Protein backbone atom coordinates (compact mmCIF):
# COMPACT_ATOMS: atom_id res chain seq x y z
CA UNK A 1 0.00 0.00 0.00
CA UNK A 2 1.33 3.43 -0.96
CA UNK A 3 1.31 6.28 1.54
CA UNK A 4 -0.35 9.55 0.65
CA UNK A 5 1.90 12.53 1.46
CA UNK A 6 0.22 14.83 3.98
CA UNK A 7 1.41 17.96 2.17
CA UNK A 8 -0.23 16.75 -1.07
CA UNK A 9 -3.43 15.75 0.74
CA UNK A 10 -3.65 19.18 2.39
CA UNK A 11 -2.93 20.94 -0.91
CA UNK A 12 -5.71 19.03 -2.68
CA UNK A 13 -8.08 19.72 0.21
CA UNK A 14 -7.25 23.42 0.30
CA UNK A 15 -6.25 23.07 3.96
CA UNK A 16 -2.97 24.23 5.48
CA UNK A 17 -0.63 21.58 6.85
CA UNK A 18 -0.56 23.62 10.06
CA UNK A 19 -4.33 23.22 10.48
CA UNK A 20 -3.96 19.51 9.75
CA UNK A 21 -1.30 18.97 12.40
CA UNK A 22 -3.05 21.20 14.97
CA UNK A 23 -6.15 19.05 14.55
CA UNK A 24 -4.13 15.85 14.66
CA UNK A 25 -2.36 16.87 17.87
CA UNK A 26 -5.57 18.19 19.40
CA UNK A 27 -4.11 21.66 20.02
CA UNK A 28 -6.93 23.23 18.04
CA UNK A 29 -10.40 21.91 17.23
CA UNK A 30 -10.80 20.98 13.58
CA UNK A 31 -13.87 22.49 11.93
CA UNK A 32 -16.36 20.08 10.32
CA UNK A 33 -15.90 21.68 6.88
CA UNK A 34 -12.13 21.17 7.15
CA UNK A 35 -12.70 17.50 7.95
CA UNK A 36 -15.07 17.20 4.99
CA UNK A 37 -12.48 18.76 2.65
CA UNK A 38 -9.77 16.41 3.93
CA UNK A 39 -12.06 13.41 3.59
CA UNK A 40 -12.95 14.30 -0.01
CA UNK A 41 -9.28 14.88 -0.88
CA UNK A 42 -8.38 11.57 0.74
CA UNK A 43 -10.92 9.77 -1.45
CA UNK A 44 -9.49 11.42 -4.57
CA UNK A 45 -5.93 10.68 -3.46
CA UNK A 46 -6.77 7.01 -2.93
CA UNK A 47 -7.86 6.88 -6.55
CA UNK A 48 -4.65 8.52 -7.77
CA UNK A 49 -2.27 6.55 -5.58
CA UNK A 50 -3.94 3.17 -5.37
CA UNK A 51 -6.48 3.26 -8.16
CA UNK A 52 -8.93 1.36 -5.98
CA UNK A 53 -12.01 3.54 -5.76
CA UNK A 54 -14.87 1.89 -7.60
CA UNK A 55 -14.46 -0.45 -10.56
CA UNK A 56 -10.97 -0.18 -12.04
CA UNK A 57 -12.34 -0.10 -15.57
CA UNK A 58 -14.57 2.88 -14.82
CA UNK A 59 -11.79 4.74 -13.05
CA UNK A 60 -9.31 4.15 -15.87
CA UNK A 61 -11.87 4.95 -18.55
CA UNK A 62 -12.85 8.17 -16.82
CA UNK A 63 -9.21 9.27 -16.61
CA UNK A 64 -8.83 8.61 -20.33
CA UNK A 65 -12.04 10.57 -21.00
CA UNK A 66 -10.68 13.44 -18.90
CA UNK A 67 -7.36 13.46 -20.74
CA UNK A 68 -9.13 13.29 -24.13
CA UNK A 69 -11.53 16.10 -23.17
CA UNK A 70 -8.58 18.21 -21.97
CA UNK A 71 -6.84 17.71 -25.31
CA UNK A 72 -9.99 18.65 -27.27
CA UNK A 73 -10.45 21.78 -25.13
CA UNK A 74 -6.72 22.60 -25.27
CA UNK A 75 -6.27 22.37 -21.49
CA UNK A 76 -3.45 20.86 -19.45
CA UNK A 77 -4.59 17.34 -18.41
CA UNK A 78 -2.34 17.34 -15.32
CA UNK A 79 -3.90 20.58 -14.10
CA UNK A 80 -7.37 19.15 -14.67
CA UNK A 81 -6.53 15.93 -12.81
CA UNK A 82 -5.12 17.97 -9.91
CA UNK A 83 -8.16 20.28 -9.74
CA UNK A 84 -10.53 19.62 -6.86
CA UNK A 85 -14.13 19.37 -8.12
CA UNK A 86 -15.54 19.92 -4.62
CA UNK A 87 -13.96 23.40 -4.30
CA UNK A 88 -16.61 24.98 -6.54
CA UNK A 89 -14.27 27.92 -7.14
CA UNK A 90 -16.35 29.37 -9.96
CA UNK A 91 -14.52 32.72 -9.86
CA UNK A 92 -11.15 31.00 -10.43
CA UNK A 93 -10.53 30.73 -14.21
CA UNK A 94 -8.19 27.74 -13.81
CA UNK A 95 -10.77 25.83 -11.75
CA UNK A 96 -13.53 26.86 -14.18
CA UNK A 97 -11.53 25.54 -17.16
CA UNK A 98 -10.99 22.23 -15.34
CA UNK A 99 -14.71 22.06 -14.52
CA UNK A 100 -15.56 22.46 -18.22
CA UNK A 101 -13.17 19.63 -19.08
CA UNK A 102 -14.74 17.42 -16.37
CA UNK A 103 -18.20 18.20 -17.76
CA UNK A 104 -17.19 17.02 -21.24
CA UNK A 105 -15.44 13.97 -19.74
CA UNK A 106 -18.65 13.07 -17.83
CA UNK A 107 -20.58 13.33 -21.09
CA UNK A 108 -18.07 11.15 -22.97
CA UNK A 109 -17.97 8.49 -20.23
CA UNK A 110 -21.75 8.23 -19.94
CA UNK A 111 -23.06 9.02 -23.42
CA UNK A 112 -20.27 7.65 -25.62
CA UNK A 113 -18.95 4.78 -23.47
CA UNK A 114 -22.15 3.88 -21.61
CA UNK A 115 -20.83 3.98 -18.04
CA UNK A 116 -23.40 4.58 -15.30
CA UNK A 117 -23.46 8.09 -13.84
CA UNK A 118 -22.96 6.70 -10.33
CA UNK A 119 -19.82 4.81 -11.40
CA UNK A 120 -18.45 7.87 -13.21
CA UNK A 121 -19.18 9.97 -10.12
CA UNK A 122 -17.26 7.55 -7.91
CA UNK A 123 -14.35 7.56 -10.34
CA UNK A 124 -14.35 11.37 -10.41
CA UNK A 125 -14.84 11.82 -6.67
CA UNK A 126 -18.25 13.49 -7.04
CA UNK A 127 -21.86 12.41 -6.58
CA UNK A 128 -24.08 10.86 -9.24
CA UNK A 129 -26.23 13.97 -8.98
CA UNK A 130 -23.23 16.19 -9.79
CA UNK A 131 -22.51 14.10 -12.89
CA UNK A 132 -26.17 14.22 -13.93
CA UNK A 133 -26.40 18.00 -13.44
CA UNK A 134 -23.16 18.59 -15.36
CA UNK A 135 -24.34 16.49 -18.31
CA UNK A 136 -27.75 18.16 -18.36
CA UNK A 137 -26.16 21.62 -18.28
CA UNK A 138 -23.78 20.66 -21.09
CA UNK A 139 -26.60 19.30 -23.26
CA UNK A 140 -28.74 22.39 -22.58
CA UNK A 141 -25.79 24.64 -23.46
CA UNK A 142 -25.21 22.66 -26.66
CA UNK A 143 -28.56 23.84 -28.00
CA UNK A 144 -27.40 27.47 -27.83
CA UNK A 145 -23.63 27.24 -28.40
CA UNK A 146 -22.56 26.35 -31.96
CA UNK A 147 -18.91 25.89 -30.99
CA UNK A 148 -19.85 23.41 -28.25
CA UNK A 149 -22.21 21.63 -30.63
CA UNK A 150 -19.37 21.28 -33.17
CA UNK A 151 -17.05 19.93 -30.46
CA UNK A 152 -19.56 17.35 -29.21
CA UNK A 153 -20.45 16.35 -32.78
CA UNK A 154 -16.76 15.83 -33.49
CA UNK A 155 -16.42 13.68 -30.36
CA UNK A 156 -19.50 11.67 -31.41
CA UNK A 157 -17.87 11.03 -34.81
CA UNK A 158 -14.64 9.90 -33.13
CA UNK A 159 -16.47 7.47 -30.86
CA UNK A 160 -18.88 6.08 -33.48
HURALIN-V913098 format. One record per run of one state. SS is the DSSP state (H for helix, E for strand, C for the rest). FROM is the first residue (numbers start at 0). LEN is the number of residues. If there is no record, write none. Layout:
BEGIN
ss:from:len
SS:FROM:LEN
SS:FROM:LEN
END
This chain:
BEGIN
ss:from:len
C:0:5
H:5:8
C:13:3
H:16:9
C:25:6
H:31:19
C:50:5
H:55:17
C:72:4
H:76:6
C:82:2
H:84:3
C:87:5
H:92:20
C:112:4
H:116:8
C:124:3
H:127:15
C:142:3
H:145:14
C:159:1
END
